[in-house]
Amino acid sequence: MRPVVALAFAIDGNTEDRVIADLVERGHTVAARIGEHADPIAVLAESDAAVLLVSAEPERLTARLLSWCDDHGIRVVALAATEAAAHNGQALHLHEVLPADAPLDEIDALVRGGAVVAPTPVSSGPGRILAVWGPAGAPGRTTVAITLATELAASGRVVALLDADTYGASIAPALGMLDESPGFAAACRLAGQNGLSRAELERVSQSYPVRGGALHVLTGITRSYRWPELSAERVRRTLDACRDWADYVVIDTGFSFENDEEISSDLFAPRRNAATLACLDAADEILAVGSADPIGLARYLRAHAELLDRAAGVPITTIINKVRPGAIGLNPSGQVKATLQRFGGIGQPVLLPHDEKATDAALLAGKALRDASPKSAALAAVRRFATDHILPPPEQPVTRRSRRRAHALARATAV
């Protein structure tokens, strides 16, 4: 016999009208109906509810409510009517979140506890740090960083996306996230106090939903005057903690790595470019992004020479963004490759086609390319790069033919 559950409802009237009668017909009981302006905790304390069916909206589903329900043994099932509500459930690490228009069978299964929800992946650590850098002129660093991070997360990995740009942090608005409490600055402060743990990283980060994986975003500073909070030592400690937290750490850095501040008489003054320099120094690989137009390529080639001196042996992969014939002429890919080889000695660059329609749609929706424009040509190019260059090769399945070949090779070697 299927279990009967005492339910408490804290959802909007239309959704309640849709689900409550059917759930009662399936044998469940109504322990409480919590009004819009009532305190859910006060009502639940006077009821015998075993499961709370609640709206996932931020004003309804809160960390305080979840903590109280956990302490009192009440399971929480949330219904999300909007993307903001779904993001709120993700940020609170609540796995039992369904769309508000989900079929009654799915809601019933979660209410009864019969549905198995996959847990958030956990990193096997230590992670690999990928610093996305590019010269001034908006070559597309943020778009490349976000697209790469979401593709890596979709492969089933735990990915941390960090906004370390001290001049124009933009990951939060690009992903439709609140940026009044920048997570990267909070993590750096905790690191400076020796208090940065995995639990704290989870707390100060925001989650971006990616099917099959986990993407944690540490948003950047919202005011340019806050850059002294991102000192080199704090950033290094934060990156060390992120290595143990995520499989891949993708960093959107600033454009400048100059050390001109060092001519100051105060040798211990904070450096605005310290965050960028610390990220480049800690990186396992630098993804250097340039723009495929005459000015963008000239800027990239000049800055690339300085980057080689700065990187000190760190592998650098050149990514040229916005490749299109309108700015380069016929055969834009061939001309970009020839220019890079002739004037910079750069071979085998990664070329990303210009897809203005898709990137505009992503910015308008506050989403990553894979969610806003899944058929984007630029997305496909980043996906190929992630698969071929970043992710480990997939394990080949063992077949009877491969076993026969292995046995034949063993016999030939023995002879």
Secondary structure, DSSP 8 states (H G I E B T S, - for coil): -----EEEEES-HHHHHHHHHHHHHTT-EEEEE--TTS-HHHHHHTS--SEEEEE-STTTS-HHHHHHHHHTT-EEEEEESSHHHHHHHHHTT---EEETT--HHHHHHHHHT-----------S--EEEEEE--SS--SHHHHHHHHHHHHHHTT-EEEEEEE-SS---HHHHTT---SS-HHHHHHHHHHTT---HHHHHHHSEEE--TTSEEEEE---SSGGGGGGS-HHHHHHHHHHHHHH-SEEEEEE-S----GGGGSS-TTS--TTHHHHHHHHH-SEEEEEEESSHHHHHHHHHHHHHHHHHHTT--EEEEEEEE-HHHH-SSHHHHHHHHHHHHH---S-EEEE--HHHHHHHHHHT--HHHH-TT-HHHHHHHHHIIIIIS--------HHHHHHHHHHHHHHH-
